[in-house]
């Protein structure tokens, strides 16, 4: 198998990526209010051409307030900021839940519990993976220990001890297998669409059995084209390997399905070209979170894109707010009780 020199920390995000323009910095901020309402603000920063084109991995309708500002330092850089207030997490799920292969997908949960002197708030935001085709499980290529090592690396877990030299070598050893898993998952939908075209054609001189017999050879010859995103080149490769002029007709017979595969590949790689940052502003004092940074009541996550490309990732934060009204009531009760006791003692003395 060919070996490619790939930076380990970017393995999941870069394997098989196309050369795409339109990279944006996408910063999502959720301000969680104590009544359960949430103000969601999303900022898209990048080249003004890309920002004005509006090709975002999210749907922003007229219910969002929007404004565009230009960078003072860089002429061609601008930011589109969109904001909307949601009644609760359920409304966020309806609006931002997303549609697979068309937008990013999120799941939100907000909970609060009353503990007399304190109210505990819990917020969870789950990013669903945006990889489009994964018919072959990762466990077919990597062991559980290798997957755990990869997850730790892609999430940039700074709380873990630095990897030993042995761990680093182990990770380098499974990069080729990881790359093959990525490529094979891109080959499968193309091959399936081609087989459907063969079936539609229904010619005895080109059958599904003939194509399946040479499937591994078709994949091996297609690796470079898949890596570079040249999907149309696979038609020529298939014709060369199968040595059958009917390949063109079979490819054309199922053109809509092949075009859909190409569209979904384009969505995946364009989505992967952006940089993502998430902030959550909580009521009260943050007491726990898996955020990479916490400042005051703001939790921040970044560098998680390579993980979300293929795996679900939940960001969570918990905070605690003092119920001053409960404290005041408790103090009033204490003061009242002490006053009653004092008055009772004074009355007893007066009787004596």
Secondary structure, DSSP 4 states (H G I P E B T S, - for coil): -------GGGHHHHTT--------EEEEEEEE-TTS-EEEEEEEEEEHHHHHHT--SS---TTSEEEEEE-SS-TTEEEEEEEEEESSHHHHHHHHS--TTTS--EEEEEEEEEETTEEEEEEEEEEPP--S---S-GGGTS-HHHHHHHHHHHTT-TTSPPPPHHHHHHHHHHHHHHHHHHHHHHHHHHHHHHHHHHHHH-BTTB-HHHHHHTHHHHHHHHHHHHHHT-TTHHHHHHHHHHT-TTHHHHHHHTHHHHHHHHHHHHHHHHHHHSEEEEEEE-SSEEEEE--SEEETTEEEEES-HHHHTTS-EEEEEEEEEE-HHHHHHHHHHHHHHHHHHHHHHHHHHHH-
